Amino acid sequence: MRYYSTNNNAERVDFDTALLNGMASNNGLYMPEFIPRLSQSKIKDMKGAPYADIAYTVLSAFLDTIPSSDLKSMLDEAYDESVIPTKVQQVADNKHILWLTKGPTYSFKDYAARFYGRALNYVLGKRGERRTVFVATSGDTGGAIADALYGLENIDVVIFYPKNSISKGQRRQMTTLKNNVYAYEVNGDFDVCQALAKYFLRDKQFALDLTGDKDNFTSANSISIGRLLPQSVFPFYAYAHIDGDSI
């Protein structure tokens, strides 16, 4: 599977490169060359399966740079049901709720963040590299990224959050982990935080001066393909855990 830039169709990279770059060339986003099709039998086989198994079926075609056994282990850890339980609740005839708020930070963003962190740490480990991840948040993203990337040996995390615009709980999620997580309060709104994060991502000279590697900085915001892909699992899990074959 190759990924292209939405602002430069000639740019084609593998998943590892797209994940490490964060943003594509000309400030574009990475998108897969094509959307793999799942057979009807594969979708039916998902019925009642754990979240990690469904994630493997959905994502494996997008992630051919990661060996199957390693991807399976990564997803089993990311979506351990004792840490991040997922539930479909029927609330009326033909009406169901997919609960995605039972994870470590009580946000649906835990799902993408936990995959992103483990995938990035894995790719960096293969290369013997370390990267600095920049993220801007209005609350939920920062807590989810901080929790998911905390303690990962190949990653440092820098989080920008707006002053007086997040809850006390969200602030604690970002500012109490220490180790490899660095959270900074910004005297401005979320747009200022986002502009600041993108500024660092584009500043290759600063990255070189600070770390010795001009490509050291990457993004954990939703511009990253590592945040986009795992969210494609949600509808498949919902289907697999609703009784009956007609939806």
N, C-alpha and C positions, 0 to 999 in steps of 0.2 A: 504494500500500500504506500502510495506517495501522497504528499500534501502540497497544495499550491497556495500562493498568496492571492488574496482577493484583489490586490492592487498590482500584481505582477504575475500574470498567468504563466510566464516562462520559468518562474522559480518552482522547482519540484524537489522536495526533500523527504527523507524518511521520518518516521514518528519520533525517533530519538532527537533528531535535529530540530524538528518543529517544537518539541517540548522544551528543549534547551534554549532555543531562540526566544520563545514567548511571543514576541511580535514578528510578523513576516516583514519582508522588504517593503519599502515605501509606506510604512505604517499599516500594512495590510494585516488581515487575519488569515491563519492557516485553515484550509478546508480540505477534506479528503477528496481525492480524484473522483471517486464514485462511492455510492452508498451500497454496501454489501446486502444481498438479499438473504433472508433466512427462510428455509423451506417450511412449509406448513407443518410437517412432521416434527421439525426441531422446535417450533413454537409450541406445539401440543405437548412435547416432552418436557416443557418447562413447568407444567402444571404441578403446583405444590412444592416446587424446588426452593432451596434456600436462596437468599439474595445473591450470595457469592457465586453460586453455580449459574444463575441466570446472567449475572454480569459477565462471567467467562464466555458463555455462549454468544452474547451480544457483542462483546468487545474484541474477541480474539482475532477476528478478521481485520480489524483496524490496527492491530498491534503486532505485526509480524516480525518486528525486531526483537521481541521478547519471547524466549522459548516457552512452550506451552506449560511445562512444569513450574517454571518460575512465575509465570503470569497467574497460574492457579494458586500458588502459595501467596502471592501478593494480594490477590483478591480475597482469599480466605482470611488473611490478617486484617485487611481494610474493613471487611464487612462481617467480622465476628459478631454473631447475633447476641452474645452476652454484653457487647459494648455498644452496638448500634442496631437494636431490634427494629424491624420493619413490620408494619401491620396494615392489612386492608380490613376496614370495618364497614359492614352494611348498615346504612342508616334509614333506608326506605326501599321500596320495590325498585329494582334497577338503579339504585343510587348507592354509591360506595365512596368512602374516604380512604385515600392512601396516606397513612401517617408516616411522615419523614422527619419528625421532630423529636425523636426519642434518643438521639445520639448524644455524644459528649457535650456539645454546646447547644443542644435543643434547637438546631436549625437544619433545614434541608441541605444547607451548604456543606454539612459534614460529609455527605456522600461524595461529592466531587473532590473536596479537599483531601479526604483520606486516600483516595486513589491517586490524586495528583502528587501528594507528598511521597508516597511509596514508589510510584513510577519514576519520579525525578531522582530520588535517592538511589534507586536501582541503576538507572542509566549513568549517573555520575560515578557510582561504584565501579561499573564496568570500565569506565574511562580513567579511573584514578583521579578524578577531579572534584573540586568543591565549588559551589555557586552561592551567590547571594540573591535571594528572592525578594522583590519589592512588591508590596501590595497596598492599595488604598482601600479604605473601608468606611462605610457609614454605620457599621455595627456588626452585623452577622458574619460577613466574610472574614473580618480580622480575627474573631474568636475561633472560627472553624479552621482557618489556616494555621493560627498559632498552635492550637491543640494537635492538629494533624502532623505538623512538621517539627514539633517540639522533640528535641533529643535525637533527631536524625543526623547521622554523623557526617554527611556530605553537604549539608545545607545550613546557611544562616538566613534568618528571616527579618526583614525590616518592614514594619507596619506603620502607616500614617493614618491617623484618625482625627476627625474634626473636634475641636474644643467645644464642650457643652452641647454636643449633639448625639451622644450615645448614652446608654443606660449604665448604671453603676456595675451591673452584672457583666455587661459586655466589656467594660473597661478592665475589670478584674481578669476576665478571660485572656486579655491581651498583655497585661502588664505584670502578671505575677508568676510567669513561667521561668524567666531568666534563661540561663544556658545559652541557646542559640537563637532566642527570640528577642527582638528589640522593637519596642513599640514607642512611637513618638506622637505626642499631641500637637496638632497643627492649629495655629490661630487663623482659621478659615473654614469654609464649608467643604463638603465632599469633593466638589469640583476642583478645589485647590489641592486637596490631597491627591486626587487622580493626576492632575497636571504635574505635581511634584514627582510622583512615581514614574510617570512617562518620561520626565526630564532625565532622571537617572538612567533609565533604560536606554536612552539615546546617547548618553554621554560616555562614549567609548574611551575617551582620554582619561576621564576621572576613574573609570573602572581599571584601566591600565595602571595609572599612578597608585591606586589604592591596593590593588590585588596582584598586579603583574600580568593580568589577563584582561584584554579589552572586551572579551565576551563573557565576563564573569557574572554580569547582572542579568536576571531574567524575571518574568512576571508570574504571579499567582492569581491575578485577576481573571475575570471571565473572558478576556481576550486570548487566554491560553487554551490550546487544543486539549491540554490535560485537564481542564475544567469542563470543557464542553462535552467531550465524549462520554464520560461516566453518567451524565444526566440522561443519556438516551436509554438507560436501563429502566427508568421509572415506569413507562407504560407497559413494558413486558412483564415486570414484576406484578403490576396491578392486574393484568390479564390472567397471569398464572395463579393468582390467589382469589379470583372471583369464581364462585360456583357456577357451573353450567358452561356450555360451549358457545352460546349466542350472546354477543355483547354489542 
